[in-house]
Amino acid sequence: MRRMRKILVRLILIALVALAGLLLFGLARDHPEDLPWTELDLGQPIGTFTGRKLAALADEGGRCTELLRRAGVRFTALPARRDGLQCGYTHAVRFIAGGSLSIGYQPADLGNNCAVAAALALWEWHVVQPAALAQFGQRVERIEHFGSYSCRRIYGRDEGAWSEHATANAVDIAAFVLEDGRRISVVGDWDDEGAPGRFLDEVRDGACDLFATVLSPDYNEAHRDHFHLDQAARGAFGWRACR
Ligand SMILES: [Zn+2]
């Protein structure tokens, strides 16, 4: 009797392990974006681990630009830059207007760290455009920004921590211009209770799945006119902001 029970328990265990294996196999095949060890593919939808994989790209410039290229993003890879001890970047890109993205950069603009650029691409495709279609029935034609690289400390103070902008690891988004020319801006429409306000809420919340830090007018007065999006390294306590 005892032996039978032992065999039965063993059989159940084997069945459970096989079932777990099958589930994982199915997940890996149908939703690789939801598994921590699969390679990031910018063509896939946003999954459970997409944000972490994007942040990890900050240290893998070569692989990151390859991912952008594979996803059909047009960009110029910028030469490494160093300004003093605290500022500069090694793997930055500048989007070329007219590619698969509506975030345009002027030739004089400085670039983004590639990890920020990859997150911006996913944000536009999977968050911004669907939200615009849902709220306005049309696409966003241009995303306006206040730039990325800037050798400064947080809030431009003389002392204190250096900003993620100092390593091109952040971008400030100011407004969205729709196909019909209508302009939805963070400063003008954040408190709106209609479609523009809902649109801005949606794109802010959606950015939180893709960037390590997302700061909006809800965070403080310094962000009343833009969304600050960055890929700051997650600290030992995994600090993330999404407000
Ligand atoms: Zn910023």
Boltz pocket constraint, residues with backbone or C-beta under 6 A from the ligand:
constraints:
  - pocket:
      binder: B
      contacts: [[A, 165], [A, 170], [A, 171], [A, 172], [A, 227], [A, 228], [A, 229]]
      max_distance: 6.0
